[in-house]
Amino acid sequence: MSTERELDTMKRLPRWLMTTLVAATLLGCGSKTVNPVTGQQERSVMSEQQEVQIGAQGHAEIMKEYTALANPRLQAYVNEIGQRLAKLSHRSNLKWTFTVLDSPEINAFAIPGGYVYITRGIMAYLDSEADLAGVIGHEIGHVTARHGAQRATRQQDAALVGLLGGVLGAVLDAKGGGGIGQQIGEASQAAAAGYVAKYGREQELQADGLGAEYLSRVNYDPRNMIDVIRVLKDQERFAQEVARAEGRPAPQAGNSWLASHPSNDQRLEQINRIAAQYQGNKNYADEGRLRYLQMIDGMPFGESPEQGLTRGRNFYHSSLNFAMTAANGWRIVNEASELNIVSPAGDAALIVQLAPPNAGRTHDEVIRNVVKPTSGRVERYNLGGGIAATHFTGAIAAQGGQRGIELTVATGAGGQQFIMVYAAKDATTLQRNRAALRETENSFRAMTAQDTAAAKPWVLRMSALPRGGFAELATRLPLATLPEQQLKLINGVYSGGNVAAGALVKTVVQ
């Protein structure tokens, strides 16, 4: 959950992007252009000049929604690797920009015009400079092959959500623009509203191949692309293991955030074939593992204090000076624009948002200006920490009639107004979960000294593996869920492999 400045730029499809691309598709059938990668002619509604223009606008929007990692040394390191790859790519003429985002998401993506983004989240799971180059090379491949322009050409629909896709797909929030009442209605219909921007299967496989080719051009072994795909595959398996450990249904691969990509088994098979084509070069450079580990030493791991920190059932947000505790069995899902505390079955949630600055000074004004109800009643009380709260139950205008709505407005320690929405798939589910929703809501409090002591961020550190291996190292970790497996995951041996005692490995410290 971001601070107020970031909440005003909720993730959604930027209006400029939709308007520009719709205009492009309406101008006509496009013109013939030569694809820089294939050398073949293809019809396109977007010229290279338009790609550059859209990319520049998109970069400005993305940097409103995300924050660049405040580590100039690491930014320069990633940019240097990216520029080396781009210089030997099929579109070295573009002015390329590479940015590390301060986000725990395991993600990387690119937009037209030469703009490539990689999160610190995915960097934590890569194991070498060559692995990093593989991710960046894949994203460069999307731009050089003009995949964004191809999608714009194929789409004749205003909902052009595909341009911000990437190696894992960028999740664009579709809940903006209709006030919180509309958002609540959508949230009650689905646990996760939004579109997953994705490239086509052929485009992803082509970008994998280009990533391997670009690795070879800068003298890295293309087989490092295999490591990158394994990172994605292991993430799927670990997510299923965590769900089982927490007593939740295991997520299905087809419904996960990796669903925008071809099967990772299929990708591994193809990358093995592609890498074999380059094995004539036996003089590949060192993969740069030690350099990479030194660069990410001290990098934040997981959520940052500015986004709020999840520690077991507790959530702490030092910047906004509040904390909450989820009901037993409920889980915390912290997003950029809101905090979701979700039932074990995933069919109900308490959605916590910061009210906009102009929403009003009183609870009644917030309800009137933000929710815009057509009818309802209020109940006033104090939460567990003595915080004044107003609970509203009523209705809002909806297509074809009205829709029920239930929420609480509470005043935080700094005078800011928070909105806590009761969301469920139907009225029966809401009633069944009401006690847990009330319990969670009642935990809303100003940060105590105990909360502040618990709200310590995590960082990556390099350490020699002790004689007891990852099992011994895991006993020193602040991670609560499957710490040994998480250690193996961030060190690339989750699916197997041995690391000798004394070897340098990644660990997490508070």
Phi, psi and omega in degrees: 000120187273170177286175188304318183300320182282332180294334180288348179240059181304141181299121175200170178295115183301137182300321180299323182292313181297315183296314182297315184286323177297318178300320180297318182287337181274349183289339179149205185273002181082188181227166179281137176217157180266126178289126184298334183273310185274337184076006182261153177283143175212151178283138181215139175269002184229120176281168177297323178299319178292322176303313181297318181295314180296320179298317180297318177294318180296321180299317179298320180291318182296322181284352168278327184273330179244170174239135175291140180299129183279067179214086184304324181295316179290322177301315181295323180297311180294319179297320181297317178295316179298317181294323177298316179294314183296324181298329181255015179272183180282354181222060181291347181287340181289155173270100189275144179229129181237128186226132172269123181267140178278074183219138177282353179302142176271092195204155168205146180201168181219152174235161184305155176095356176101028180253120184236137183231140176222136182271153173296338179300313180284330180297331179296336184259355175275156189240358182199166176299323179293323175298314178301317179297327178295317178296314181295319179298323176300315181291322174301322180299323177299323182283315183295326180276003177059041182295325177296315179296323178296319180293320178298323180293322183280339184267128175243020186246146180293337182276064182274085185261007190272348190289336183266028179283165180201197185298332174243352182090129178270129181273118181256125182287126182260017188261002182279159169097351184237012183078164185293334179300315179294320180299317181298316180301318180292319182296328181286343179269336182210147182290329181225104177276146179139169179248142173261113180286132184212149171272167177287163180304315182295324180292320178296316179294323177296319179295324174301313180297319179293323176301316178295319180296316181292326174301315180296323182294329178262014172075032168253146179294122180300344179294347175295339174297331177298319178299321181297314181293325177295326176302315180294317181296318179293326177299319177300312183295320181293320178300322178291322180293319178297317180300317179296318181295329180267003178076023179256157174298137179294132179294141179274138182303323182293341180252005184272177179289355174269359184293343180285353184247159175299163176310133180294333173296317179296320181293319178299318180299316182291317182298322176301318179293316182294315182299325180297333181292338185257006186285359174295334178274107183262009185244039179295147181291163173304143184288353173075037182294312182297317178300317182295313181298323178294324182289324183267359177298123182091359179289140178302145177237132182076204183293156177254159179303327180293335180265346187098147185242133176260124178228097184064236180273358185256147175234131182235133176230096185295321183296321180266358175056053172213158177221156177215157177234125180287149174299156182303127180091344178277154182238155184259127176239106185264116179247170185299321187255353184197162174250127178246124175248110199251141180295159180304324181276352181074017184252004178208156181200152167259118183257117184253125179227153173274128180295146178301154183301328183264017185288334182136163183264340180245164179298319180297321179294320179298314180297317182292317187275329184261313183281324181055059183285156173266338177195166177155180180220159182237154176227129184251136180197177175251140175284176186306324181273014180081014182277131180293136182218150175232120179263130182243133173232125183186215184218155174233159177292137178218163180301123179084009179150229182231162180225139179290151181210142179216131182199168176233137173253129181230146180264119181285177185297331181267011181086359179283148181263130178249143178245124179244111187264132173274112182239139177203164184288336177199173184297323180295317179296319179300314181296321180296329183258007187300318183298318180291323177296316178296317180300315181294315178301319183293343180279352181301125186206161169289150180301127175267172177299322178294320177298315181299320179295327181280339186272060178260130180290160177256148176225157174278138173226152177266139184212150173286133180293125181289171182299328180281005176069203183293332178297317178290317181297327182295333181292344181263357187274150172279352182293133184266329187258115175047059185298321180295318179294323178295320177300315179296324180295312183287346178255009172075018179236024179296323182269003181134168181112154183243146173236127184287146175303137181095345180290152179283125180226165176273141173220174183239131178232158180268000000 
